Amino acid sequence: MRFIKFILHLLGSLKNNTSTKQFIVFLFLFLILILIGLITLIKVVIPFTYIAL
C-alpha cells in the first residue's frame, strides 16, 4: 500500500514539475517498463510453479 502511494506521489510531483508533453512521454515509458516487468515475472514464475508441483 505504501509503495502504491509512493508511486502515485511520484507521478503527481512529476505532473506538477514538468510540462504536459514531458509527463506524457514519461508515463508512456513507465507503462512500457511495467509491461516488461510483468512479462518477465510471468516467464520466471510459471516455470518454477511447474517445478514445485
PQR file with spaces between the fields and no chain letter, atoms N, CA, C, O and H, PARSE charges and radii, in Angstrom:
ATOM       1  N    MET     1       0.825   -1.198    0.000 -0.4000 1.5000
ATOM       2  CA   MET     1       0.000    0.000    0.000 -0.0000 2.0000
ATOM       3  C    MET     1       0.867    1.259    0.000  0.5500 1.7000
ATOM       4  O    MET     1       0.592    2.222   -0.716 -0.5500 1.4000
ATOM       5  N    ARG     2       1.923    1.228    0.823 -0.4000 1.5000
ATOM       6  CA   ARG     2       2.807    2.394    0.864 -0.0000 2.0000
ATOM       7  C    ARG     2       3.531    2.575   -0.466  0.5500 1.7000
ATOM       8  O    ARG     2       3.799    3.698   -0.891 -0.5500 1.4000
ATOM       9  H    ARG     2       2.146    0.446    1.405  0.4000 1.0000
ATOM      10  N    PHE     3       3.847    1.442   -1.125 -0.4000 1.5000
ATOM      11  CA   PHE     3       4.529    1.520   -2.412 -0.0000 2.0000
ATOM      12  C    PHE     3       3.635    2.175   -3.460  0.5500 1.7000
ATOM      13  O    PHE     3       4.104    2.990   -4.254 -0.5500 1.4000
ATOM      14  H    PHE     3       3.630    0.529   -0.779  0.4000 1.0000
ATOM      15  N    ILE     4       2.352    1.825   -3.467 -0.4000 1.5000
ATOM      16  CA   ILE     4       1.411    2.414   -4.424 -0.0000 2.0000
ATOM      17  C    ILE     4       1.252    3.905   -4.149  0.5500 1.7000
ATOM      18  O    ILE     4       1.212    4.708   -5.081 -0.5500 1.4000
ATOM      19  H    ILE     4       1.970    1.163   -2.822  0.4000 1.0000
ATOM      20  N    LYS     5       1.161    4.281   -2.871 -0.4000 1.5000
ATOM      21  CA   LYS     5       1.081    5.703   -2.530 -0.0000 2.0000
ATOM      22  C    LYS     5       2.332    6.444   -2.974  0.5500 1.7000
ATOM      23  O    LYS     5       2.258    7.577   -3.449 -0.5500 1.4000
ATOM      24  H    LYS     5       1.194    3.629   -2.114  0.4000 1.0000
ATOM      25  N    PHE     6       3.494    5.790   -2.816 -0.4000 1.5000
ATOM      26  CA   PHE     6       4.756    6.391   -3.242 -0.0000 2.0000
ATOM      27  C    PHE     6       4.769    6.624   -4.750  0.5500 1.7000
ATOM      28  O    PHE     6       5.172    7.693   -5.210 -0.5500 1.4000
ATOM      29  H    PHE     6       3.554    4.869   -2.431  0.4000 1.0000
ATOM      30  N    ILE     7       4.332    5.636   -5.517 -0.4000 1.5000
ATOM      31  CA   ILE     7       4.298    5.767   -6.979 -0.0000 2.0000
ATOM      32  C    ILE     7       3.336    6.882   -7.391  0.5500 1.7000
ATOM      33  O    ILE     7       3.653    7.681   -8.272 -0.5500 1.4000
ATOM      34  H    ILE     7       4.004    4.768   -5.144  0.4000 1.0000
ATOM      35  N    LEU     8       2.164    6.938   -6.757 -0.4000 1.5000
ATOM      36  CA   LEU     8       1.199    7.988   -7.093 -0.0000 2.0000
ATOM      37  C    LEU     8       1.732    9.364   -6.718  0.5500 1.7000
ATOM      38  O    LEU     8       1.514   10.331   -7.448 -0.5500 1.4000
ATOM      39  H    LEU     8       1.906    6.289   -6.041  0.4000 1.0000
ATOM      40  N    HIS     9       2.424    9.462   -5.594 -0.4000 1.5000
ATOM      41  CA   HIS     9       3.033   10.731   -5.190 -0.0000 2.0000
ATOM      42  C    HIS     9       4.109   11.151   -6.185  0.5500 1.7000
ATOM      43  O    HIS     9       4.220   12.326   -6.535 -0.5500 1.4000
ATOM      44  H    HIS     9       2.601    8.677   -5.001  0.4000 1.0000
ATOM      45  N    LEU    10       4.904   10.173   -6.639 -0.4000 1.5000
ATOM      46  CA   LEU    10       5.932   10.467   -7.639 -0.0000 2.0000
ATOM      47  C    LEU    10       5.310   10.982   -8.934  0.5500 1.7000
ATOM      48  O    LEU    10       5.790   11.956   -9.514 -0.5500 1.4000
ATOM      49  H    LEU    10       4.813    9.218   -6.355  0.4000 1.0000
ATOM      50  N    LEU    11       4.243   10.327   -9.384 -0.4000 1.5000
ATOM      51  CA   LEU    11       3.582   10.768  -10.618 -0.0000 2.0000
ATOM      52  C    LEU    11       2.975   12.157  -10.449  0.5500 1.7000
ATOM      53  O    LEU    11       3.034   12.970  -11.371 -0.5500 1.4000
ATOM      54  H    LEU    11       3.853    9.536   -8.912  0.4000 1.0000
ATOM      55  N    GLY    12       2.392   12.439   -9.287 -0.4000 1.5000
ATOM      56  CA   GLY    12       1.832   13.764   -9.034 -0.0000 2.0000
ATOM      57  C    GLY    12       2.896   14.831   -9.036  0.5500 1.7000
ATOM      58  O    GLY    12       2.691   15.910   -9.591 -0.5500 1.4000
ATOM      59  H    GLY    12       2.344   11.779   -8.538  0.4000 1.0000
ATOM      60  N    SER    13       4.032   14.548   -8.423 -0.4000 1.5000
ATOM      61  CA   SER    13       5.134   15.507   -8.401 -0.0000 2.0000
ATOM      62  C    SER    13       5.667   15.748   -9.814  0.5500 1.7000
ATOM      63  O    SER    13       5.972   16.880  -10.191 -0.5500 1.4000
ATOM      64  H    SER    13       4.198   13.671   -7.972  0.4000 1.0000
ATOM      65  N    LEU    14       5.771   14.681  -10.578 -0.4000 1.5000
ATOM      66  CA   LEU    14       6.246   14.843  -11.953 -0.0000 2.0000
ATOM      67  C    LEU    14       5.276   15.696  -12.771  0.5500 1.7000
ATOM      68  O    LEU    14       5.692   16.537  -13.569 -0.5500 1.4000
ATOM      69  H    LEU    14       5.523   13.761  -10.273  0.4000 1.0000
ATOM      70  N    LYS    15       4.001   15.471  -12.565 -0.4000 1.5000
ATOM      71  CA   LYS    15       2.999   16.238  -13.315 -0.0000 2.0000
ATOM      72  C    LYS    15       3.084   17.720  -12.980  0.5500 1.7000
ATOM      73  O    LYS    15       2.917   18.570  -13.854 -0.5500 1.4000
ATOM      74  H    LYS    15       3.664   14.789  -11.917  0.4000 1.0000
ATOM      75  N    ASN    16       3.343   18.026  -11.715 -0.4000 1.5000
ATOM      76  CA   ASN    16       3.411   19.429  -11.304 -0.0000 2.0000
ATOM      77  C    ASN    16       4.699   20.108  -11.752  0.5500 1.7000
ATOM      78  O    ASN    16       4.714   21.319  -11.971 -0.5500 1.4000
ATOM      79  H    ASN    16       3.478   17.335  -11.005  0.4000 1.0000
ATOM      80  N    ASN    17       5.787   19.337  -11.893 -0.4000 1.5000
ATOM      81  CA   ASN    17       7.087   19.948  -12.152 -0.0000 2.0000
ATOM      82  C    ASN    17       7.582   19.809  -13.583  0.5500 1.7000
ATOM      83  O    ASN    17       8.684   20.262  -13.891 -0.5500 1.4000
ATOM      84  H    ASN    17       5.775   18.353  -11.715  0.4000 1.0000
ATOM      85  N    THR    18       6.809   19.201  -14.457 -0.4000 1.5000
ATOM      86  CA   THR    18       7.226   19.078  -15.857 -0.0000 2.0000
ATOM      87  C    THR    18       6.090   19.563  -16.756  0.5500 1.7000
ATOM      88  O    THR    18       4.961   19.774  -16.313 -0.5500 1.4000
ATOM      89  H    THR    18       5.914   18.832  -14.207  0.4000 1.0000
ATOM      90  N    SER    19       6.430   19.731  -18.030 -0.4000 1.5000
ATOM      91  CA   SER    19       5.397   20.126  -18.981 -0.0000 2.0000
ATOM      92  C    SER    19       4.522   18.911  -19.298  0.5500 1.7000
ATOM      93  O    SER    19       4.873   17.775  -18.978 -0.5500 1.4000
ATOM      94  H    SER    19       7.347   19.560  -18.390  0.4000 1.0000
ATOM      95  N    THR    20       3.400   19.170  -19.920 -0.4000 1.5000
ATOM      96  CA   THR    20       2.452   18.093  -20.229 -0.0000 2.0000
ATOM      97  C    THR    20       3.071   17.078  -21.185  0.5500 1.7000
ATOM      98  O    THR    20       2.888   15.872  -21.019 -0.5500 1.4000
ATOM      99  H    THR    20       3.116   20.093  -20.180  0.4000 1.0000
ATOM     100  N    LYS    21       3.798   17.561  -22.175 -0.4000 1.5000
ATOM     101  CA   LYS    21       4.410   16.659  -23.146 -0.0000 2.0000
ATOM     102  C    LYS    21       5.454   15.752  -22.474  0.5500 1.7000
ATOM     103  O    LYS    21       5.500   14.553  -22.748 -0.5500 1.4000
ATOM     104  H    LYS    21       3.947   18.541  -22.310  0.4000 1.0000
ATOM     105  N    GLN    22       6.278   16.317  -21.610 -0.4000 1.5000
ATOM     106  CA   GLN    22       7.270   15.515  -20.897 -0.0000 2.0000
ATOM     107  C    GLN    22       6.594   14.481  -20.003  0.5500 1.7000
ATOM     108  O    GLN    22       7.056   13.344  -19.905 -0.5500 1.4000
ATOM     109  H    GLN    22       6.240   17.292  -21.388  0.4000 1.0000
ATOM     110  N    PHE    23       5.505   14.872  -19.355 -0.4000 1.5000
ATOM     111  CA   PHE    23       4.791   13.945  -18.470 -0.0000 2.0000
ATOM     112  C    PHE    23       4.197   12.781  -19.256  0.5500 1.7000
ATOM     113  O    PHE    23       4.245   11.637  -18.806 -0.5500 1.4000
ATOM     114  H    PHE    23       5.130   15.795  -19.435  0.4000 1.0000
ATOM     115  N    ILE    24       3.638   13.070  -20.426 -0.4000 1.5000
ATOM     116  CA   ILE    24       3.062   12.002  -21.257 -0.0000 2.0000
ATOM     117  C    ILE    24       4.148   11.043  -21.719  0.5500 1.7000
ATOM     118  O    ILE    24       3.941    9.830  -21.713 -0.5500 1.4000
ATOM     119  H    ILE    24       3.599   14.000  -20.792  0.4000 1.0000
ATOM     120  N    VAL    25       5.305   11.569  -22.119 -0.4000 1.5000
ATOM     121  CA   VAL    25       6.417   10.707  -22.543 -0.0000 2.0000
ATOM     122  C    VAL    25       6.877    9.838  -21.380  0.5500 1.7000
ATOM     123  O    VAL    25       7.105    8.640  -21.548 -0.5500 1.4000
ATOM     124  H    VAL    25       5.473   12.555  -22.124  0.4000 1.0000
ATOM     125  N    PHE    26       7.013   10.443  -20.193 -0.4000 1.5000
ATOM     126  CA   PHE    26       7.433    9.679  -19.025 -0.0000 2.0000
ATOM     127  C    PHE    26       6.414    8.599  -18.683  0.5500 1.7000
ATOM     128  O    PHE    26       6.790    7.469  -18.370 -0.5500 1.4000
ATOM     129  H    PHE    26       6.828   11.416  -20.056  0.4000 1.0000
ATOM     130  N    LEU    27       5.135    8.935  -18.739 -0.4000 1.5000
ATOM     131  CA   LEU    27       4.091    7.966  -18.434 -0.0000 2.0000
ATOM     132  C    LEU    27       4.108    6.804  -19.427  0.5500 1.7000
ATOM     133  O    LEU    27       3.932    5.648  -19.041 -0.5500 1.4000
ATOM     134  H    LEU    27       4.830    9.853  -18.993  0.4000 1.0000
ATOM     135  N    PHE    28       4.320    7.115  -20.705 -0.4000 1.5000
ATOM     136  CA   PHE    28       4.405    6.083  -21.731 -0.0000 2.0000
ATOM     137  C    PHE    28       5.576    5.143  -21.459  0.5500 1.7000
ATOM     138  O    PHE    28       5.425    3.924  -21.541 -0.5500 1.4000
ATOM     139  H    PHE    28       4.463    8.053  -21.018  0.4000 1.0000
ATOM     140  N    LEU    29       6.747    5.704  -21.135 -0.4000 1.5000
ATOM     141  CA   LEU    29       7.920    4.886  -20.843 -0.0000 2.0000
ATOM     142  C    LEU    29       7.715    4.066  -19.567  0.5500 1.7000
ATOM     143  O    LEU    29       8.161    2.922  -19.483 -0.5500 1.4000
ATOM     144  H    LEU    29       6.870    6.694  -21.069  0.4000 1.0000
ATOM     145  N    PHE    30       7.043    4.651  -18.581 -0.4000 1.5000
ATOM     146  CA   PHE    30       6.757    3.956  -17.334 -0.0000 2.0000
ATOM     147  C    PHE    30       5.834    2.769  -17.582  0.5500 1.7000
ATOM     148  O    PHE    30       6.034    1.703  -17.000 -0.5500 1.4000
ATOM     149  H    PHE    30       6.680    5.580  -18.649  0.4000 1.0000
ATOM     150  N    LEU    31       4.831    2.935  -18.431 -0.4000 1.5000
ATOM     151  CA   LEU    31       3.918    1.829  -18.757 -0.0000 2.0000
ATOM     152  C    LEU    31       4.637    0.713  -19.515  0.5500 1.7000
ATOM     153  O    LEU    31       4.360   -0.467  -19.300 -0.5500 1.4000
ATOM     154  H    LEU    31       4.668    3.801  -18.903  0.4000 1.0000
ATOM     155  N    ILE    32       5.562    1.090  -20.403 -0.4000 1.5000
ATOM     156  CA   ILE    32       6.353    0.073  -21.109 -0.0000 2.0000
ATOM     157  C    ILE    32       7.201   -0.708  -20.120  0.5500 1.7000
ATOM     158  O    ILE    32       7.328   -1.927  -20.232 -0.5500 1.4000
ATOM     159  H    ILE    32       5.787    2.049  -20.578  0.4000 1.0000
ATOM     160  N    LEU    33       7.784   -0.005  -19.149 -0.4000 1.5000
ATOM     161  CA   LEU    33       8.601   -0.664  -18.132 -0.0000 2.0000
ATOM     162  C    LEU    33       7.766   -1.618  -17.283  0.5500 1.7000
ATOM     163  O    LEU    33       8.223   -2.714  -16.956 -0.5500 1.4000
ATOM     164  H    LEU    33       7.681    0.986  -19.058  0.4000 1.0000
ATOM     165  N    ILE    34       6.556   -1.218  -16.926 -0.4000 1.5000
ATOM     166  CA   ILE    34       5.661   -2.100  -16.170 -0.0000 2.0000
ATOM     167  C    ILE    34       5.318   -3.337  -16.998  0.5500 1.7000
ATOM     168  O    ILE    34       5.304   -4.449  -16.471 -0.5500 1.4000
ATOM     169  H    ILE    34       6.185   -0.328  -17.192  0.4000 1.0000
ATOM     170  N    LEU    35       5.044   -3.154  -18.278 -0.4000 1.5000
ATOM     171  CA   LEU    35       4.711   -4.274  -19.153 -0.0000 2.0000
ATOM     172  C    LEU    35       5.873   -5.259  -19.254  0.5500 1.7000
ATOM     173  O    LEU    35       5.661   -6.470  -19.184 -0.5500 1.4000
ATOM     174  H    LEU    35       5.056   -2.251  -18.706  0.4000 1.0000
ATOM     175  N    ILE    36       7.092   -4.759  -19.417 -0.4000 1.5000
ATOM     176  CA   ILE    36       8.269   -5.622  -19.479 -0.0000 2.0000
ATOM     177  C    ILE    36       8.435   -6.376  -18.157  0.5500 1.7000
ATOM     178  O    ILE    36       8.759   -7.564  -18.157 -0.5500 1.4000
ATOM     179  H    ILE    36       7.264   -3.776  -19.474  0.4000 1.0000
ATOM     180  N    GLY    37       8.216   -5.694  -17.038 -0.4000 1.5000
ATOM     181  CA   GLY    37       8.328   -6.336  -15.732 -0.0000 2.0000
ATOM     182  C    GLY    37       7.309   -7.445  -15.545  0.5500 1.7000
ATOM     183  O    GLY    37       7.638   -8.505  -15.013 -0.5500 1.4000
ATOM     184  H    GLY    37       7.953   -4.730  -17.038  0.4000 1.0000
ATOM     185  N    LEU    38       6.071   -7.212  -15.979 -0.4000 1.5000
ATOM     186  CA   LEU    38       5.044   -8.245  -15.858 -0.0000 2.0000
ATOM     187  C    LEU    38       5.349   -9.460  -16.724  0.5500 1.7000
ATOM     188  O    LEU    38       5.163  -10.597  -16.291 -0.5500 1.4000
ATOM     189  H    LEU    38       5.804   -6.351  -16.411  0.4000 1.0000
ATOM     190  N    ILE    39       5.815   -9.222  -17.944 -0.4000 1.5000
ATOM     191  CA   ILE    39       6.159  -10.334  -18.835 -0.0000 2.0000
ATOM     192  C    ILE    39       7.303  -11.141  -18.241  0.5500 1.7000
ATOM     193  O    ILE    39       7.285  -12.371  -18.275 -0.5500 1.4000
ATOM     194  H    ILE    39       5.965   -8.298  -18.296  0.4000 1.0000
ATOM     195  N    THR    40       8.305  -10.444  -17.694 -0.4000 1.5000
ATOM     196  CA   THR    40       9.437  -11.130  -17.083 -0.0000 2.0000
ATOM     197  C    THR    40       8.988  -11.926  -15.867  0.5500 1.7000
ATOM     198  O    THR    40       9.430  -13.059  -15.674 -0.5500 1.4000
ATOM     199  H    THR    40       8.319   -9.444  -17.667  0.4000 1.0000
ATOM     200  N    LEU    41       8.126  -11.356  -15.053 -0.4000 1.5000
ATOM     201  CA   LEU    41       7.623  -12.057  -13.870 -0.0000 2.0000
ATOM     202  C    LEU    41       6.876  -13.329  -14.263  0.5500 1.7000
ATOM     203  O    LEU    41       7.048  -14.375  -13.637 -0.5500 1.4000
ATOM     204  H    LEU    41       7.768  -10.435  -15.210  0.4000 1.0000
ATOM     205  N    ILE    42       6.057  -13.237  -15.289 -0.4000 1.5000
ATOM     206  CA   ILE    42       5.310  -14.406  -15.753 -0.0000 2.0000
ATOM     207  C    ILE    42       6.264  -15.478  -16.285  0.5500 1.7000
ATOM     208  O    ILE    42       6.079  -16.664  -16.016 -0.5500 1.4000
ATOM     209  H    ILE    42       5.917  -12.387  -15.797  0.4000 1.0000
ATOM     210  N    LYS    43       7.290  -15.055  -17.043 -0.4000 1.5000
ATOM     211  CA   LYS    43       8.230  -16.028  -17.592 -0.0000 2.0000
ATOM     212  C    LYS    43       9.046  -16.712  -16.508  0.5500 1.7000
ATOM     213  O    LYS    43       9.494  -17.843  -16.701 -0.5500 1.4000
ATOM     214  H    LYS    43       7.441  -14.091  -17.262  0.4000 1.0000
ATOM     215  N    VAL    44       9.249  -16.054  -15.374 -0.4000 1.5000
ATOM     216  CA   VAL    44      10.030  -16.654  -14.293 -0.0000 2.0000
ATOM     217  C    VAL    44       9.138  -17.477  -13.367  0.5500 1.7000
ATOM     218  O    VAL    44       9.533  -18.570  -12.960 -0.5500 1.4000
ATOM     219  H    VAL    44       8.886  -15.136  -15.218  0.4000 1.0000
ATOM     220  N    VAL    45       7.955  -16.989  -13.026 -0.4000 1.5000
ATOM     221  CA   VAL    45       7.112  -17.642  -12.030 -0.0000 2.0000
ATOM     222  C    VAL    45       6.486  -18.930  -12.562  0.5500 1.7000
ATOM     223  O    VAL    45       6.442  -19.925  -11.838 -0.5500 1.4000
ATOM     224  H    VAL    45       7.634  -16.101  -13.357  0.4000 1.0000
ATOM     225  N    ILE    46       6.013  -18.940  -13.773 -0.4000 1.5000
ATOM     226  CA   ILE    46       5.306  -20.115  -14.294 -0.0000 2.0000
ATOM     227  C    ILE    46       6.208  -21.359  -14.351  0.5500 1.7000
ATOM     228  O    ILE    46       5.766  -22.423  -13.917 -0.5500 1.4000
ATOM     229  H    ILE    46       6.048  -18.132  -14.360  0.4000 1.0000
ATOM     230  N    PRO    47       7.434  -21.284  -14.856 -0.5600 1.5000
ATOM     231  CA   PRO    47       8.270  -22.498  -14.822  0.2800 2.0000
ATOM     232  C    PRO    47       8.553  -22.995  -13.401  0.5500 1.7000
ATOM     233  O    PRO    47       8.608  -24.206  -13.185 -0.5500 1.4000
ATOM     234  N    PHE    48       8.733  -22.106  -12.439 -0.4000 1.5000
ATOM     235  CA   PHE    48       9.021  -22.536  -11.090 -0.0000 2.0000
ATOM     236  C    PHE    48       7.808  -23.165  -10.419  0.5500 1.7000
ATOM     237  O    PHE    48       7.962  -24.034   -9.561 -0.5500 1.4000
ATOM     238  H    PHE    48       8.688  -21.123  -12.615  0.4000 1.0000
ATOM     239  N    THR    49       6.598  -22.739  -10.798 -0.4000 1.5000
ATOM     240  CA   THR    49       5.414  -23.388  -10.222 -0.0000 2.0000
ATOM     241  C    THR    49       5.278  -24.813  -10.768  0.5500 1.7000
ATOM     242  O    THR    49       4.813  -25.699  -10.052 -0.5500 1.4000
ATOM     243  H    THR    49       6.473  -22.033  -11.495  0.4000 1.0000
ATOM     244  N    TYR    50       5.672  -25.045  -12.012 -0.4000 1.5000
ATOM     245  CA   TYR    50       5.631  -26.403  -12.544 -0.0000 2.0000
ATOM     246  C    TYR    50       6.684  -27.278  -11.868  0.5500 1.7000
ATOM     247  O    TYR    50       6.427  -28.451  -11.595 -0.5500 1.4000
ATOM     248  H    TYR    50       6.050  -24.325  -12.594  0.4000 1.0000
ATOM     249  N    ILE    51       7.857  -26.726  -11.596 -0.4000 1.5000
ATOM     250  CA   ILE    51       8.915  -27.489  -10.921 -0.0000 2.0000
ATOM     251  C    ILE    51       8.486  -27.844   -9.503  0.5500 1.7000
ATOM     252  O    ILE    51       8.724  -28.960   -9.041 -0.5500 1.4000
ATOM     253  H    ILE    51       8.066  -25.773  -11.817  0.4000 1.0000
ATOM     254  N    ALA    52       7.847  -26.886   -8.802 -0.4000 1.5000
ATOM     255  CA   ALA    52       7.450  -27.108   -7.429 -0.0000 2.0000
ATOM     256  C    ALA    52       6.342  -28.156   -7.314  0.5500 1.7000
ATOM     257  O    ALA    52       6.253  -28.861   -6.308 -0.5500 1.4000
ATOM     258  H    ALA    52       7.654  -25.980   -9.176  0.4000 1.0000
ATOM     259  N    LEU    53       5.513  -28.255   -8.325 -0.4000 1.5000
ATOM     260  CA   LEU    53       4.428  -29.240   -8.281 -0.0000 2.0000
ATOM     261  C    LEU    53       4.976  -30.606   -8.632  0.5500 1.7000
ATOM     262  O    LEU    53       4.229  -31.584   -8.655 -0.5500 1.4000
ATOM     263  H    LEU    53       5.585  -27.682   -9.142  0.4000 1.0000
